[in-house]
Amino acid sequence: MMMDAKGLKENLCRALVEQSGLEKRRPYLGMSGIGRCQRELYWQFVDGKADMGDQAHWNCWLGYLFERGMVGLFGAGMAPAFGEIVAGFDDRFRGHVDGETVYGDLVEIKSATWMGFRLIKKRGPKEWHRAQVQMYLRHGGYERGFLVYVARDIPAGAWGGIPIWVFEERPDGEWADALDGKARRVLAAVDEGRAPACECGRCKR
C-alpha cells in the first residue's frame, strides 16, 4: 500500500523527533549552560530536562540545522567540531565546540529569532552565551573566540542585509574563575544530593 500525504507527514515528524539531537539527560555538567542558575543546573543534571515536547525537539533540530549551515559557509576557513573540552578539575564538566578557524580561534554559532537577533545586535551577546565561550577559551586553551549569530527568520519588509552578526570574545580570568567556582559548587551539590540556592529568583523547585 502506497503512503499518502498524512502518512508521509507523520513519518517526517517522527524522524525529526528521533534525530533532533535533544537529550533528556547528560552524564555531565555542560559548559554551554554554566551561565544559568546553579539550582537549575543541579536539577537538570540530576533529573534531566523537563521539557521534551515536540516544540523543544523542533527548536533543537532547527538550532543544529543553522549550525551545520553556518559551518558550511566557512568552507576551508573553519574546522568542524573536533570533540570534547573537559575541565581539568572535574571530568564531569565538559563542552563541545562548534569549530575553530584555520588560525586556531574558537567559533561558537548561535541562531536566534528575528526579535532576538535585533536585540543581540543592539545590546550585545547573551551573557550565558558569553559564559559558555569563556569556559571554552579557558579549558580549550584558546586565546580568542568568535560568537556568530544568525537570524532564523526575517519578517516581510524587514530586510536590512544578510542577518549574520559576529562578536569577538577574549579570555576574562576573573569571570572564568567565578564560572569554574559555580561548576564546582553544582557538582559538589550533586555529590551531596542537596540542591544549591537559587540565583535567578524564578526556580519553582
Phi, psi and omega in degrees: 000130182286150179280138176265180183299320180296317180295321179295317178300315181298320179295318180295317179296320179295318179296322179298315179298319182290330186250011185294334184091358179286126181250134178295316185209140176245146181277025181207165175270119185280134176295336181294338182250006189295343178280355180273175182301136183295330178289320176299318179296322179299307184292328177293322178293317185284312187251348183086182182288139181281327184260108176236030181282177183301322181294322178296319177296318179299312181297321179293314179300317181295320179299315179293327178299312179292324179299312180297320179297318180291321176301321179297327179292330179294329181060228182287353181277001183212140174263131180297174180308138187241003179140196185269152166251129184237132179291139181292333184277343179194119184286002174273358177252107190221165176208162178234119182274154179283329179165186177213154179286169179293346177268003177088015178271144177291142174231123177239127186250133178228140173252152184215158172294166180301316179297315179296320180298317179297320178294321179295318177299323184279317188255346182103178183298155174295141184300321183285338172288319178296322179297318177302312180296322177302320179290323177293320178298314182291305189276348176260354178075024180275149176263343181206148177223157177235130173261116182252121179251142175224138179280137180281336185211154177224116180298153178303132178084000184259004184299129178220024184117165181301124187279069174235133181223141184231136176239143176263141180231130178248156180301137176237099187301317181295316179293318179298322177299317181295321179291320175299320178299320178297316179301317178298318180296317181296314181292324175295321178295322176298315180296325181275344182071032181227118183295135178286170181295150177285136178256339189265341182078007182241356182295134181260005184225000000 
